[in-house]
Amino acid sequence: MDVVARIADSSETPDHAVARTQIRRVLERKVDELPEILRVVFVLRSVEELSVEETADSLAIPQETVRTRYFRAKGMLRESLAKEVDFAEGDIFRFGGMHCDGVVANVLARLAT
């Protein structure tokens, strides 16, 4: 099924589709920022859905190393994404500049009537 058909069949609203795309891009960027030894394990386990044993065999490393690297990669991603959310949080309800001036002008105009 092509992308257009999937979107047409989906009950997802356009704004949710855009948000999902933006979130996916942030996740991809954050995964790309991981150190290579952690990124490789994370991609094999999370994206390619290999088991711990399959990942260990493909990288020729012990299974415990796979578990450790995957755990560290997820922790680094959580921390990095939390920082991203913290930065964005300040922008959610930013009230200043021209927007503020417009709101104040509208309130004063309504009060004057």
C-alpha positions, 0 to 999 in steps of 0.5 A: 500500500502506498503512502497516499493510500495509507493516509487516506485509510487512516483516521489520523488527522493531518496535524497528528500526521505532521506531529508524528513526522516531526517526532520521528525526525527528532528521534532519528536525529537523536539516534544519529547522535549516539556514539557509534558502538551504542547506536549500532546495538540500538538500531539492531535491537530496536529498528531491525528487531534482532534478538540479543543473541542475533545482535551479539552474533552479528557484532561478534560481541558477548550477549551481556555487552549487547544488553549493556550497550542497549541499556546505555543507548536507551538511557542516553536517548531518554536524557537527550529527548528530555532535554529537547522537551525542556527546551521546547517547554519554554516555547509552548506558551511564550507570550511576548513581543508583537503577539503580546502587543496585539493582545493588549491592544485588543483588550484595551479596545474592548474595554474602551467600548 
